[in-house]
């Protein structure tokens, strides 16, 4: 039977190498956890209407597991916990394959999404159509008012004519 040694032994226990690896892995873990938090918070709390929610969640889980692998790398500097580190990396590999397959399947749908500029142009066109429609409705309303006024004037003229006729008789 053999015994495993911590990764620090491979680095000859040189403090500068140990701390370089530990601090680098800690910073990476922090960045991965922050990324996972932002992605998860964005989808869960603020944007319930976001498209491809599953992709955001998958990347949040991916970033979390990446952060855990970095923390385990720090642990294995001092403790030979290679089995759990290997299992975590294997899980990360499965997630990576799943995300890659999902992205490849979603690619046709992603490619046909309108760009921000296309959406702005469509919005501008809709605003112009609304403006034209309101102008047309205002014009129709003016014509209807004019028609109503003319009808009232004709009615008044008819009544006046009838009044003159009856007054002359």
Secondary structure, DSSP 8 states (H G I E B T S, - for coil): ------HHHHTTT-HHHHHHHHHHHHHHHHHHHHHHHHHHHIIIII-TT-TTHHHHHHHHHHHHHHHHHHHHHHHHHHS--HHHHHHHHHHHHHHHHHHHHHHHHHHHHHHTS--HHHHHHHHHHHHHHHHHHHHHHHHHHHHHHHHHHHHHHHHHHHHHHHHHHHHH-
